[in-house]
Structure formats: structure tokens, C-alpha cells
Amino acid sequence: MSEGGVRIATVSATLDIPVPTIRSWERRYGFPAPSRTGGRHRRYTRAEIEQLRDLRDLIIRGYPAREAVAHLMSASVWGGDEGLLDEVVDSAMRLDPDGIRLALDRSAERVGVELTIRDVLFRAMREIGARWKAGTCDVEQEHLATASARAWLARQLTMAPRPFRPDPVVLACGPKDLHAIGIEAFAVVLARHGWPCRVLGALTPAAALTGAVQAVGAVGALVTVQRSVTRRAALESLAAVEALPGVRAFYAGDAFLASSSRRDVPGVYLGDDVLRAVDVLEEALGAAYPGRRASTSRPPRRT
């Protein structure tokens, strides 16, 4: 940093956002609002760079710019560690799985597993994905980061306390979706809230999903979809789950970020905050308290 902050050209190069775009966001939405030098040059703090990174990521994921800004301005306070976030990304660039694991472990010690998932792991994976799309990260770096993150999540799941709720939840990707890290992360969070989980993984057909729900006596099933072109295939799965007596369908993923993409979708949208999603799920199931069996009667619908 120089003169109390980072120059706009450096921010542009770091985040792969054109300088005119950064200026336009500030002019139109006042976001972010960096300080100025005596010569009226912008200087960005680390927090403001993170705000720009988040804004870029939301727009890439389908948010209109104005809606993305409003979302970020109302978002909860950052709960992670920016240094450890950078360490995860840098370790991925070095093809260093131990560095990724150690950074995630240190974050979990400081802020807990759940905030680490939301504010460090997810943010790091989004940054790595953005770099891969921009051509500044190779496929082997993205694959290593994903494998390391999944291994860390698997370890957290094995260390979760025994479930105290009676009804399982099944988690699956849509029939044409490959990216399972989201459901694996949510399974960790659900397990830490006492839910028994069954994770089916990528490319789960509707028949396999409903078969698993019935086999384990699940009270709910989550289907995640990341790409809009695979969204239609998942609607059959959601409708099939909703048709089962005493079972609720839930959905999440980048394909549903825009409100228009959620029209007439069967089930309950969990949102894009993995921690808040637990509250939405429990409210929809009427199962906020241990031992209350939501499967004995169908809860009211919520969309």
C-alpha cells in the first residue's frame, strides 16, 4: 500500500475489474467509497478491495449490479480472517494442499467451523474460480483447491457431534450438476445443528433422490444447481420430492440467485448464506426444537 491505501490501477489488476467499471460503481451506487489523496486519487483499503471482490462475484453469479450492492450493504459483518483467506488462495496457487488445510484449521480455531466455511472457504473457492475463468489460474490449481476443501469438509463432518434430531435430510446435486462442494459444506453445518445427513453427490437423478429419501425416511431433501442451463433438469427432482408425503423439497445454488429464476420452482429456497439456510430449513420443517418430528404432518409451504 502507498499513501494510506492501494491505487485503483492495482485494484483493477488484482481483481480483473476494469478501472472504468470500478469508477462507475462508485459514481452510481457509492460503493465502495474509498478515501482520496490530496491530489484526489483514490486509495483503497483491504476491506474495500474485499467489497469489490464480493461485488464482482455476485455480478458474475447473476445479480444485477444495483441488487448486488444492496445485498452487500445489508450483509452480515465479515466473520473470517482476510489473511487466512489469502493464505488459502495463495496455497492453491502453489499447489500446496497442506497450506490450504492449515489455513482452514487456523480459521476454525479463531472463528469456528461454520464461519470458516462461509467467510473463508467459500470466498476462497469463488476467488479461485474467478481466476480460472480469467485465465490467471490453471485447472490443476482449481482441482487441487477443490479436493483439499472437500477433504477438510469431510474431516469436519466426521468430527461433528452425534445427531440428536430424529429425521434425516438428503442432499444432492441436480441431475446435470457436478459441483458437490456446496452440499458437502451444508452437510457439515446441518450436522453441527444435530441433523443426520445423507449426501448423494453429483449428477443425482430424480428417481435416485426420491428412492434415497424414502429409504432413509428423510423429512427433507436439498437439490443444488449451479448453472442456469442445468436448472430445468433439477425441477423434476424438486417436484418429485414435494410429491412425497411428509417431505419438503429445498433448493439452492447460483442458478437460483436471480428472483426470476425462482418463479414456480417447487420447494423452499434456502438463499445464498449457508448459515442462514439452516434457520430457513428448520422453520420450513417446523423442527426448530430437538425431538419434534416434522414428518408426522406436512408443514405449511413457504416459497
C-alpha positions, 0 to 999 in steps of 0.5 A: 500500500502507498499513501494510506491505501492501494491505487485503483490501477492495482485494484483493477489488476488484482481483481480483473475489474476494469478501472472504468467499471470500478469508477462507475460503481462508485459514481452510481451506487457509492460503493465502495467509497474509498478515501482520496489523496490530496491530489484526489486519487483514490486509495483503497483499503483491504476491506474495500478491495474485499467489497469489490471482490464480493461485488464482482462475484455476485455480478458474475453469479447473476445479480444485477449490479444495483441488487448486488450492492444492496445485498452487500450493504445489508450483509452480515459483518465479515466473520473470517480472517482476510489473511487466512483467506489469502493464505488459502488462495495463495496455497492453491496457487502453489499447489500446496494442499497442506497450506490450504488445510492449515489455513482452514484449521487456523480459521476454525480455531479463531472463528469456528467451523461454520464461519470458516466455511462461509467467510473463508472457504467459500470466498476462497473457492469463488476467488479461485474460480474467478481466476480460472475463468480469467485465465490467471489460474490453471485447472490443476490449481482449481482441482487441487483447491477443490479436493483439499476443501472437500477433504477438510469438509469431510474431516469436519463432518466426521468430527461433528457431534452425534445427531440428536434430531430424529429425521434425516435430510438428503442432499444432492446435486441436480441431475446435470450438476457436478459441483458437490462442494456446496452440499458437502459444506451444508452437510457439515453445518446441518450436522453441527445443528444435530441433523443426520445427513445423507449426501448423494453427490453429483449428477443425482437423478430424480428417481435416485433422490426420491428412492434415497429419501424414502429409504432413509425416511428423510423429512427433507431433501436439498437439490443444488444447481449451479448453472442456469442451463442445468436448472430445468433438469433439477425441477423434476427432482424438486417436484418429485420430492414435494410429491412425497408425503411428509417431505419438503423439497429445498433448493439452492445454488447460483442458478437460483440467485436471480428472483426470476429464476425462482418463479414456480420452482417447487420447494423452499429456497434456502438463499445464498448464506449457508448459515442462514439456510439452516434457520430457513430449513428448520422453520420450513420443517417446523423442527426448530426444537430437538425431538419434534418430528416434522414428518408426522404432518406436512408443514405449511409451504413457504416459497 
